[in-house]
Amino acid sequence: MLQNILRLIRAKNLLIIAFTQYLMRYAIIFPMLKSKGYESQFGDFNFFLLVISTMILAAAGYVINDYFDTKTDLLNRPKTVVVGKHIKRRSVITAHIILNILGIIIGFYISWQIHLWKLVYIYIIVTGLLWFYSASYQKMFLIGNIIVAFLTALVPLMTVLYEIPPLNVKYFDVLLRLDDNFYKMFFWVAGFSVFAFFTTLNREIIKDVEDFEGDNAYGSRSLPVVLGINNSKIITFILTLLTIVLISFTYFYYIHIPQRVDYVSIVYIAFFLVLPTFFLAYKIIKAQNNKDWKIAGNISKLIMLFGILYSLLVWYGFNY
């Protein structure tokens, strides 16, 4: 039973969400604050609640998605279906409601703690998007893919949305006197969010190609169903090349310092981001069957992981 529950809420994905947010805090935000002599004003316990609330809403999204996707999943991946086979459908919808309420309550509490309760609207919007995505948006042309990519990009971004407001209050006079701000910190985290958006969007389209048979049978308007697999291949190939362009642009305009060559970043970006992304483009062009697309999907997951792990090099750069 426990195994089925963990599969339903995608426990591994939830751990990656927590890992990502803690990396943003301790590898990006803290070192940048320390380099300027500032200290975080968003307490550890409140940050823990932020992570928990993000995981709870994500779990609620996975639960309701499986609830609505039971029929197509029975065609596409019958061995992984939990709803209706191992857990009753009524129990699943009840769990979804409870998780959403709990996530919003925690979100309201931490928003109130930093005297910016309006941030709870993010939780309400996310809850609504996850429901409508599962109920209808995911069957619409591209809309579902964009929503998933947006929500994934929001995971790292949430950390600065809650870190910066109390910093501005605490250091208002200092920031005014020094003509300083926290824009650089925001844009660093936002950079990871943009990377997450494009890689997730690409990954979602690849997954739609994998699920073509079930989606086509049940009337989904996914990109491969509407435009065909060959056109989907072209679009994923373009998105993959665009990712390489964005990585290169970010390095040369924001990371590269002419006076000091960062060989560690060069090696990491070249071997763990650029080359794997070129390899992904190659696998997409050569993909002929479902197995090939599944391999492409797994490569895209690794690229996403390596992208987030670059934050450790940022931490290293600030500390050594």
Number of C-alpha atoms within 10 A of each C-alpha: 8 7 9 16 16 13 17 23 22 16 16 10 15 21 12 14 20 18 15 20 23 18 21 25 20 14 22 22 25 18 21 21 15 13 11 9 8 14 16 16 17 18 13 10 10 18 18 15 17 23 23 18 22 25 23 23 24 25 24 26 25 22 28 26 21 21 23 17 18 19 16 22 18 14 16 17 13 12 9 13 23 23 22 14 11 11 15 12 18 12 11 20 15 12 16 23 15 12 22 23 18 14 27 21 15 21 27 20 18 24 19 14 14 20 12 15 14 12 18 20 14 15 22 17 11 22 22 13 18 24 19 15 22 20 15 13 21 22 19 16 17 18 17 24 24 20 19 19 23 19 19 22 23 21 21 27 22 20 23 20 13 20 20 21 16 18 20 16 12 15 16 13 11 12 15 11 9 8 8 12 16 17 9 11 18 18 14 19 21 18 18 22 23 21 21 25 22 22 25 23 23 24 24 21 24 27 19 22 25 22 21 21 16 19 23 15 12 12 12 21 19 26 23 26 20 15 12 13 18 13 13 21 21 14 16 22 20 14 19 24 17 15 21 18 13 15 18 17 12 13 15 11 9 10 15 15 11 8 6 7 11 13 10 12 17 14 12 16 19 15 12 18 22 20 14 19 23 16 15 23 22 14 18 22 14 12 17 12 10 15 11 14 22 16 16 21 23 15 18 24 15 15 22 20 16 16 19 21 18 19 21 14 15 17 19 14 14 14 11 5
